[in-house]
Amino acid sequence: MNAKQFRENKMSSQGFTLIETIMVITLLAIVAAIALPSFQRLVVNSPLKTAARDLMAEIALQKERAIAESRQYRIVLDVDNNSYDIQQCQNQGSTCNSWNSVQVKNLNRYANDISFDSASTTETNYTFQTRGTVSMGTIVLRNNRNSTATIRINIAGRTNVQFNLQ
């Protein structure tokens, strides 16, 4: 094998040059630097989104229970302690004389910085009637980044959430 054949074989071999590898690594670093702030915001606000969606699911469940069992249910927000109490009427029917606490849930189970925004929350007592209606209102959850989750409840018990993430 002479020198000319050796050079031709070496040039036809597969692989990347050092310059090509450095260029790819540089491009990946630039893309990662651009995406990192968005990813961090997503991770930090994830517990707020989970808390809002779980509260919405709880509202839907209590509405279904009230209809199925012909018994009133209610969710009472404790904005000072960042918790809510799920209560069941002792008697069946459309009137309720006394309530039993079924379960108390705390927002701190998602993250320590999630709380009810007492200034924006319009109602703290949501009663689910046996025919499927509920008290209307707005519940606002807030975290320490000042991101909010606004849950709106209409008279038919339908909920929607709007997130304002910081």
MDAnalysis code that builds the backbone (N, CA, C; Angstrom):
import MDAnalysis as mda
import numpy as np

u = mda.Universe.empty(498, n_residues=166, atom_resindex=np.repeat(np.arange(166), 3), trajectory=True)
u.add_TopologyAttr("name", ["N", "CA", "C"] * 166)
u.add_TopologyAttr("resid", np.arange(1, 167))
u.add_TopologyAttr("resname", ["MET", "ASN", "ALA", "LYS", "GLN", "PHE", "ARG", "GLU", "ASN", "LYS", "MET", "SER", "SER", "GLN", "GLY", "PHE", "THR", "LEU", "ILE", "GLU", "THR", "ILE", "MET", "VAL", "ILE", "THR", "LEU", "LEU", "ALA", "ILE", "VAL", "ALA", "ALA", "ILE", "ALA", "LEU", "PRO", "SER", "PHE", "GLN", "ARG", "LEU", "VAL", "VAL", "ASN", "SER", "PRO", "LEU", "LYS", "THR", "ALA", "ALA", "ARG", "ASP", "LEU", "MET", "ALA", "GLU", "ILE", "ALA", "LEU", "GLN", "LYS", "GLU", "ARG", "ALA", "ILE", "ALA", "GLU", "SER", "ARG", "GLN", "TYR", "ARG", "ILE", "VAL", "LEU", "ASP", "VAL", "ASP", "ASN", "ASN", "SER", "TYR", "ASP", "ILE", "GLN", "GLN", "CYS", "GLN", "ASN", "GLN", "GLY", "SER", "THR", "CYS", "ASN", "SER", "TRP", "ASN", "SER", "VAL", "GLN", "VAL", "LYS", "ASN", "LEU", "ASN", "ARG", "TYR", "ALA", "ASN", "ASP", "ILE", "SER", "PHE", "ASP", "SER", "ALA", "SER", "THR", "THR", "GLU", "THR", "ASN", "TYR", "THR", "PHE", "GLN", "THR", "ARG", "GLY", "THR", "VAL", "SER", "MET", "GLY", "THR", "ILE", "VAL", "LEU", "ARG", "ASN", "ASN", "ARG", "ASN", "SER", "THR", "ALA", "THR", "ILE", "ARG", "ILE", "ASN", "ILE", "ALA", "GLY", "ARG", "THR", "ASN", "VAL", "GLN", "PHE", "ASN", "LEU", "GLN"])
u.atoms.positions = np.array([
    [0.865, -1.172, 0.000],
    [0.000, 0.000, 0.000],
    [0.902, 1.223, 0.000],
    [0.723, 2.072, -1.006],
    [1.543, 3.281, -1.084],
    [0.866, 4.429, -0.328],
    [1.526, 5.572, -0.257],
    [1.047, 6.727, 0.512],
    [-0.241, 7.283, -0.054],
    [-0.384, 7.282, -1.367],
    [-1.604, 7.824, -1.983],
    [-2.819, 6.976, -1.616],
    [-2.683, 5.670, -1.677],
    [-3.784, 4.781, -1.320],
    [-4.133, 4.919, 0.173],
    [-3.127, 5.100, 1.009],
    [-3.349, 5.250, 2.450],
    [-4.170, 6.503, 2.744],
    [-3.835, 7.633, 2.071],
    [-4.592, 8.874, 2.268],
    [-6.024, 8.740, 1.775],
    [-6.254, 8.088, 0.636],
    [-7.605, 7.908, 0.108],
    [-8.453, 7.052, 1.049],
    [-7.869, 5.992, 1.585],
    [-8.581, 5.151, 2.542],
    [-8.922, 5.922, 3.808],
    [-8.001, 6.720, 4.280],
    [-8.218, 7.488, 5.504],
    [-9.307, 8.543, 5.299],
    [-9.343, 9.212, 4.153],
    [-10.340, 10.253, 3.894],
    [-11.722, 9.660, 3.671],
    [-11.825, 8.448, 3.197],
    [-13.143, 7.852, 2.943],
    [-13.723, 7.182, 4.190],
    [-12.950, 7.128, 5.260],
    [-13.466, 6.503, 6.485],
    [-14.581, 7.360, 7.079],
    [-15.546, 6.699, 7.742],
    [-16.699, 7.385, 8.304],
    [-16.362, 7.949, 9.678],
    [-17.050, 9.073, 10.059],
    [-16.833, 9.676, 11.362],
    [-17.019, 11.173, 11.291],
    [-16.905, 11.816, 12.458],
    [-17.068, 13.257, 12.549],
    [-15.726, 13.886, 12.906],
    [-15.542, 15.044, 12.368],
    [-14.327, 15.772, 12.720],
    [-14.536, 16.470, 14.060],
    [-13.473, 16.926, 14.636],
    [-13.542, 17.627, 15.905],
    [-14.360, 18.908, 15.778],
    [-14.233, 19.611, 14.693],
    [-14.966, 20.867, 14.478],
    [-16.468, 20.593, 14.380],
    [-16.858, 19.540, 13.672],
    [-18.281, 19.196, 13.575],
    [-18.854, 18.855, 14.950],
    [-18.128, 18.118, 15.729],
    [-18.585, 17.745, 17.067],
    [-18.733, 18.973, 17.960],
    [-17.794, 19.886, 17.916],
    [-17.867, 21.114, 18.709],
    [-19.053, 21.962, 18.287],
    [-19.320, 22.034, 16.994],
    [-20.473, 22.816, 16.499],
    [-21.795, 22.230, 17.030],
    [-21.940, 20.912, 17.003],
    [-23.170, 20.280, 17.481],
    [-23.340, 20.525, 18.981],
    [-22.278, 20.377, 19.747],
    [-22.350, 20.613, 21.193],
    [-22.703, 22.064, 21.481],
    [-22.161, 22.996, 20.719],
    [-22.476, 24.418, 20.899],
    [-23.945, 24.693, 20.616],
    [-24.467, 24.131, 19.539],
    [-25.890, 24.314, 19.212],
    [-26.789, 23.721, 20.305],
    [-26.452, 22.552, 20.801],
    [-27.241, 21.947, 21.880],
    [-27.207, 22.800, 23.145],
    [-26.073, 23.383, 23.451],
    [-25.958, 24.247, 24.632],
    [-26.822, 25.492, 24.480],
    [-26.877, 26.071, 23.289],
    [-27.698, 27.260, 23.045],
    [-29.182, 26.917, 23.201],
    [-29.614, 25.808, 22.634],
    [-31.021, 25.389, 22.741],
    [-31.380, 25.113, 24.204],
    [-30.498, 24.464, 24.939],
    [-30.759, 24.179, 26.352],
    [-30.849, 25.468, 27.166],
    [-30.003, 26.433, 26.863],
    [-30.036, 27.708, 27.596],
    [-31.335, 28.463, 27.329],
    [-31.876, 28.347, 26.137],
    [-33.144, 29.016, 25.809],
    [-34.314, 28.298, 26.487],
    [-34.292, 26.979, 26.539],
    [-35.413, 26.192, 27.074],
    [-35.427, 26.103, 28.599],
    [-34.306, 26.306, 29.247],
    [-34.214, 26.108, 30.693],
    [-35.178, 26.978, 31.511],
    [-35.317, 28.283, 31.262],
    [-36.261, 29.078, 32.070],
    [-37.710, 28.595, 31.955],
    [-38.121, 28.198, 30.763],
    [-39.487, 27.692, 30.594],
    [-39.671, 26.383, 31.344],
    [-38.687, 25.536, 31.292],
    [-38.761, 24.263, 31.996],
    [-38.803, 24.471, 33.505],
    [-38.021, 25.404, 34.012],
    [-38.026, 25.692, 35.450],
    [-39.388, 26.211, 35.891],
    [-39.997, 27.084, 35.101],
    [-41.323, 27.617, 35.443],
    [-42.352, 26.493, 35.469],
    [-42.237, 25.574, 34.525],
    [-43.147, 24.443, 34.475],
    [-43.019, 23.579, 35.725],
    [-41.800, 23.312, 36.136],
    [-41.560, 22.465, 37.302],
    [-42.027, 23.150, 38.583],
    [-41.756, 24.444, 38.733],
    [-42.128, 25.165, 39.951],
    [-43.644, 25.282, 40.089],
    [-44.367, 25.444, 38.992],
    [-45.817, 25.629, 39.045],
    [-46.602, 24.325, 38.972],
    [-45.937, 23.217, 38.838],
    [-46.616, 21.931, 38.743],
    [-47.489, 21.616, 39.959],
    [-47.029, 21.842, 41.198],
    [-47.912, 21.562, 42.352],
    [-49.173, 22.435, 42.369],
    [-49.077, 23.677, 41.912],
    [-50.253, 24.549, 41.846],
    [-51.279, 23.972, 40.874],
    [-50.826, 23.528, 39.729],
    [-51.731, 22.942, 38.740],
    [-52.373, 21.665, 39.281],
    [-51.586, 20.853, 39.966],
    [-52.112, 19.615, 40.540],
    [-53.174, 19.911, 41.598],
    [-52.908, 20.880, 42.464],
    [-53.869, 21.238, 43.510],
    [-55.178, 21.739, 42.902],
    [-55.090, 22.572, 41.887],
    [-56.296, 23.105, 41.241],
    [-57.101, 21.991, 40.571],
    [-56.425, 21.113, 39.885],
    [-57.133, 20.025, 39.200],
    [-57.737, 19.036, 40.187],
    [-57.059, 18.775, 41.297],
    [-57.625, 17.892, 42.315],
    [-58.854, 18.514, 42.978],
    [-58.819, 19.813, 43.218],
    [-59.983, 20.489, 43.793],
    [-61.155, 20.456, 42.808],
    [-60.882, 20.641, 41.535],
    [-61.946, 20.543, 40.526],
    [-62.534, 19.134, 40.487],
    [-61.685, 18.119, 40.588],
    [-62.166, 16.732, 40.602],
    [-63.020, 16.469, 41.841],
    [-62.636, 17.056, 42.963],
    [-63.406, 16.901, 44.208],
    [-64.789, 17.543, 44.066],
    [-64.847, 18.686, 43.411],
    [-66.132, 19.356, 43.179],
    [-67.036, 18.480, 42.320],
    [-66.494, 17.908, 41.265],
    [-67.282, 17.027, 40.392],
    [-67.751, 15.785, 41.146],
    [-66.894, 15.224, 41.983],
    [-67.249, 14.030, 42.747],
    [-68.381, 14.313, 43.732],
    [-68.323, 15.444, 44.428],
    [-69.373, 15.764, 45.405],
    [-70.706, 16.030, 44.708],
    [-70.666, 16.606, 43.538],
    [-71.899, 16.812, 42.761],
    [-72.514, 15.458, 42.405],
    [-71.689, 14.530, 41.924],
    [-72.177, 13.201, 41.564],
    [-72.721, 12.459, 42.786],
    [-72.047, 12.570, 43.907],
    [-72.516, 11.919, 45.135],
    [-73.869, 12.457, 45.582],
    [-74.034, 13.770, 45.509],
    [-75.302, 14.377, 45.934],
    [-76.461, 13.852, 45.092],
    [-76.246, 13.723, 43.808],
    [-77.304, 13.212, 42.928],
    [-77.550, 11.728, 43.184],
    [-76.486, 10.928, 43.234],
    [-76.615, 9.478, 43.362],
    [-77.212, 9.059, 44.695],
    [-76.849, 9.737, 45.769],
    [-77.297, 9.345, 47.109],
    [-78.509, 10.132, 47.585],
    [-78.973, 11.083, 46.774],
    [-80.080, 11.960, 47.156],
    [-79.808, 12.584, 48.534],
    [-78.590, 13.090, 48.669],
    [-78.137, 13.662, 49.936],
    [-77.243, 14.861, 49.604],
    [-77.418, 15.947, 50.343],
    [-76.590, 17.120, 50.106],
    [-75.161, 16.893, 50.587],
    [-74.243, 17.453, 49.835],
    [-72.837, 17.492, 50.228],
    [-72.394, 18.941, 50.146],
    [-71.308, 19.240, 50.811],
    [-70.757, 20.575, 50.672],
    [-69.250, 20.553, 50.893],
    [-68.612, 21.551, 50.318],
    [-67.185, 21.777, 50.508],
    [-67.050, 23.138, 51.163],
    [-66.422, 23.158, 52.331],
    [-66.233, 24.392, 53.083],
    [-64.745, 24.729, 53.072],
    [-64.410, 25.880, 52.505],
    [-63.020, 26.309, 52.429],
    [-62.613, 26.984, 53.732],
    [-61.459, 26.633, 54.230],
    [-60.861, 27.311, 55.386],
    [-59.645, 28.067, 54.844],
    [-59.870, 29.317, 54.441],
    [-58.813, 30.084, 53.776],
    [-57.667, 30.427, 54.722],
    [-57.928, 30.478, 56.019],
    [-56.866, 30.791, 56.982],
    [-55.883, 29.637, 57.154],
    [-56.392, 28.405, 57.078],
    [-55.548, 27.227, 57.279],
    [-55.221, 26.495, 55.980],
    [-55.632, 27.053, 54.845],
    [-55.365, 26.466, 53.521],
    [-55.829, 25.015, 53.431],
    [-57.061, 24.800, 53.870],
    [-57.641, 23.461, 53.799],
    [-59.111, 23.575, 53.406],
    [-59.695, 22.444, 53.068],
    [-61.135, 22.421, 52.806],
    [-61.719, 21.146, 53.390],
    [-62.955, 21.292, 53.873],
    [-63.653, 20.219, 54.571],
    [-64.787, 19.724, 53.683],
    [-64.791, 18.433, 53.414],
    [-65.881, 17.814, 52.651],
    [-66.889, 17.303, 53.668],
    [-68.131, 17.765, 53.551],
    [-69.153, 17.430, 54.533],
    [-70.354, 16.783, 53.861],
    [-71.006, 15.907, 54.610],
    [-72.174, 15.185, 54.142],
    [-73.347, 15.503, 55.050],
    [-74.519, 15.721, 54.463],
    [-75.726, 15.955, 55.248],
    [-76.116, 14.651, 55.954],
    [-76.550, 14.763, 57.205],
    [-76.917, 13.566, 57.963],
    [-78.175, 12.907, 57.411],
    [-79.103, 13.690, 56.924],
    [-80.348, 13.119, 56.422],
    [-80.412, 13.244, 54.897],
    [-81.194, 12.365, 54.282],
    [-81.388, 12.423, 52.834],
    [-82.470, 13.434, 52.511],
    [-82.486, 13.888, 51.259],
    [-83.495, 14.830, 50.812],
    [-82.908, 16.203, 50.553],
    [-83.816, 17.148, 50.304],
    [-83.369, 18.472, 49.872],
    [-83.110, 19.446, 51.018],
    [-83.520, 19.112, 52.243],
    [-83.214, 19.986, 53.373],
    [-82.219, 19.286, 54.288],
    [-81.369, 20.082, 54.904],
    [-80.337, 19.502, 55.760],
    [-80.366, 20.183, 57.122],
    [-80.408, 19.366, 58.162],
    [-80.430, 19.894, 59.516],
    [-79.038, 19.940, 60.146],
    [-78.179, 18.968, 59.820],
    [-76.820, 18.964, 60.382],
    [-75.876, 18.254, 59.418],
    [-74.602, 18.553, 59.569],
    [-73.564, 18.083, 58.658],
    [-72.537, 17.239, 59.397],
    [-72.019, 16.217, 58.715],
    [-70.904, 15.405, 59.207],
    [-69.685, 15.654, 58.328],
    [-68.552, 15.828, 58.954],
    [-67.309, 15.993, 58.199],
    [-66.880, 14.628, 57.675],
    [-66.677, 14.544, 56.366],
    [-66.247, 13.295, 55.737],
    [-64.730, 13.243, 55.660],
    [-64.133, 14.361, 55.240],
    [-62.686, 14.407, 55.074],
    [-62.224, 15.854, 55.013],
    [-61.072, 16.119, 55.608],
    [-60.444, 17.436, 55.523],
    [-59.181, 17.279, 54.690],
    [-59.040, 18.107, 53.670],
    [-57.859, 18.061, 52.809],
    [-57.115, 19.384, 52.917],
    [-55.806, 19.282, 52.971],
    [-54.958, 20.454, 53.144],
    [-54.169, 20.705, 51.864],
    [-54.057, 21.971, 51.470],
    [-53.296, 22.314, 50.267],
    [-51.802, 22.097, 50.450],
    [-51.346, 22.005, 51.684],
    [-49.914, 21.791, 51.940],
    [-49.438, 20.419, 51.496],
    [-50.357, 19.507, 51.203],
    [-49.920, 18.193, 50.733],
    [-49.337, 18.268, 49.326],
    [-49.610, 19.346, 48.604],
    [-49.038, 19.542, 47.270],
    [-47.707, 20.284, 47.361],
    [-47.699, 21.374, 48.101],
    [-46.493, 22.166, 48.335],
    [-46.808, 23.138, 49.465],
    [-45.790, 23.523, 50.205],
    [-45.998, 24.411, 51.357],
    [-46.363, 25.832, 50.963],
    [-46.142, 26.207, 49.723],
    [-46.377, 27.594, 49.329],
    [-47.728, 27.826, 48.669],
    [-48.584, 26.816, 48.553],
    [-49.891, 26.984, 47.910],
    [-50.919, 27.388, 48.959],
    [-51.704, 28.423, 48.630],
    [-52.715, 28.901, 49.575],
    [-53.925, 29.428, 48.810],
    [-55.037, 29.548, 49.531],
    [-56.215, 30.206, 48.968],
    [-55.962, 31.704, 48.972],
    [-56.332, 32.370, 47.909],
    [-56.244, 33.828, 47.854],
    [-57.565, 34.367, 48.387],
    [-57.564, 34.764, 49.653],
    [-58.813, 35.174, 50.306],
    [-59.408, 36.431, 49.683],
    [-58.595, 37.289, 49.102],
    [-59.117, 38.513, 48.493],
    [-59.889, 38.224, 47.207],
    [-59.502, 37.178, 46.484],
    [-60.135, 36.880, 45.191],
    [-61.142, 35.740, 45.251],
    [-61.121, 34.945, 46.308],
    [-62.078, 33.847, 46.442],
    [-63.420, 34.431, 46.869],
    [-64.472, 34.166, 46.062],
    [-65.759, 34.832, 46.288],
    [-66.686, 34.082, 47.230],
    [-66.484, 32.776, 47.380],
    [-67.394, 31.967, 48.187],
    [-66.566, 30.930, 48.923],
    [-66.914, 30.646, 50.180],
    [-66.175, 29.642, 50.942],
    [-67.018, 28.425, 51.297],
    [-68.295, 28.438, 50.923],
    [-69.191, 27.345, 51.253],
    [-69.942, 26.935, 49.989],
    [-69.611, 25.760, 49.447],
    [-70.230, 25.265, 48.211],
    [-71.110, 24.072, 48.555],
    [-72.436, 24.264, 48.454],
    [-73.397, 23.218, 48.791],
    [-73.916, 22.584, 47.510],
    [-73.849, 21.250, 47.451],
    [-74.288, 20.478, 46.290],
    [-75.658, 19.904, 46.587],
    [-76.655, 20.366, 45.841],
    [-78.042, 19.937, 46.044],
    [-78.273, 18.572, 45.394],
    [-79.344, 17.920, 45.796],
    [-79.658, 16.581, 45.290],
    [-80.022, 16.584, 43.801],
    [-80.389, 17.709, 43.269],
    [-80.727, 17.802, 41.838],
    [-79.516, 18.176, 40.984],
    [-78.355, 18.350, 41.608],
    [-77.127, 18.586, 40.856],
    [-76.666, 20.021, 40.795],
    [-77.391, 20.924, 41.403],
    [-76.948, 22.321, 41.385],
    [-76.006, 22.582, 42.554],
    [-75.286, 23.695, 42.436],
    [-74.290, 24.043, 43.455],
    [-74.216, 25.558, 43.568],
    [-73.719, 26.025, 44.690],
    [-73.495, 27.458, 44.865],
    [-72.450, 27.919, 43.848],
    [-72.666, 29.050, 43.241],
    [-71.710, 29.598, 42.273],
    [-70.606, 30.348, 43.002],
    [-69.441, 30.402, 42.369],
    [-68.361, 31.163, 42.979],
    [-67.040, 30.976, 42.266],
    [-66.030, 31.613, 42.829],
    [-64.673, 31.570, 42.296],
    [-63.713, 31.240, 43.425],
    [-62.826, 30.296, 43.161],
    [-61.779, 29.926, 44.112],
    [-60.446, 30.239, 43.444],
    [-59.581, 30.956, 44.155],
    [-58.268, 31.303, 43.599],
    [-57.182, 30.709, 44.492],
    [-56.311, 29.924, 43.872],
    [-55.140, 29.374, 44.545],
    [-53.922, 30.154, 44.082],
    [-52.962, 30.355, 44.993],
    [-51.767, 31.151, 44.680],
    [-50.543, 30.466, 45.279],
    [-49.404, 30.568, 44.583],
    [-48.153, 30.065, 45.154],
    [-47.194, 31.225, 45.409],
    [-45.993, 30.923, 45.914],
    [-45.058, 31.994, 46.285],
    [-44.436, 32.708, 45.098],
    [-44.586, 32.192, 43.899],
    [-44.121, 32.892, 42.691],
    [-45.190, 33.866, 42.178],
    [-46.302, 33.928, 42.890],
    [-47.452, 34.762, 42.527],
    [-48.193, 34.231, 41.302],
    [-48.026, 32.953, 41.012],
    [-48.831, 32.299, 39.979],
    [-50.188, 31.985, 40.588],
    [-51.231, 32.022, 39.772],
    [-52.567, 31.759, 40.283],
    [-53.283, 30.709, 39.439],
    [-54.219, 30.030, 40.087],
    [-55.152, 29.122, 39.428],
    [-56.542, 29.580, 39.854],
    [-57.323, 30.072, 38.914],
    [-58.665, 30.578, 39.197],
    [-59.686, 29.539, 38.758],
    [-60.411, 28.983, 39.729],
    [-61.431, 27.972, 39.451],
    [-62.789, 28.651, 39.538],
    [-63.554, 28.570, 38.480],
    [-64.905, 29.136, 38.456],
    [-65.919, 27.992, 38.471],
    [-66.941, 28.135, 39.314],
    [-67.976, 27.114, 39.450],
    [-69.310, 27.769, 39.102],
    [-70.033, 27.179, 38.141],
    [-71.345, 27.746, 37.812],
    [-72.441, 26.965, 38.538],
    [-73.667, 27.410, 38.401],
    [-74.779, 26.838, 39.163],
    [-75.033, 25.372, 38.815],
    [-74.657, 24.964, 37.609],
    [-74.834, 23.572, 37.200],
    [-73.711, 22.675, 37.727],
    [-72.754, 23.262, 38.443],
    [-71.657, 22.482, 38.996],
    [-70.498, 22.276, 38.039],
    [-70.535, 22.935, 36.913],
    [-69.428, 22.826, 35.956],
    [-68.305, 23.750, 36.392],
    [-67.093, 23.273, 36.236],
    [-65.931, 24.047, 36.656],
    [-64.996, 24.259, 35.481],
    [-64.281, 25.348, 35.535],
    [-63.164, 25.553, 34.616],
    [-62.065, 26.274, 35.384],
    [-60.839, 26.078, 34.930],
    [-59.696, 26.677, 35.611],
    [-58.902, 27.491, 34.609],
    [-58.405, 28.600, 35.084],
    [-57.527, 29.449, 34.277],
    [-56.255, 29.666, 35.069],
    [-55.124, 29.345, 34.449],
    [-53.832, 29.486, 35.103],
    [-53.151, 30.763, 34.634],
    [-52.559, 31.488, 35.570],
    [-51.720, 32.642, 35.273],
    [-50.364, 32.341, 35.913],
    [-49.464, 31.789, 35.111],
    [-48.189, 31.295, 35.622],
    [-47.115, 32.339, 35.487],
    [-46.363, 32.540, 36.555],
    [-45.264, 33.530, 36.581],
    [-43.930, 32.810, 36.490],
])
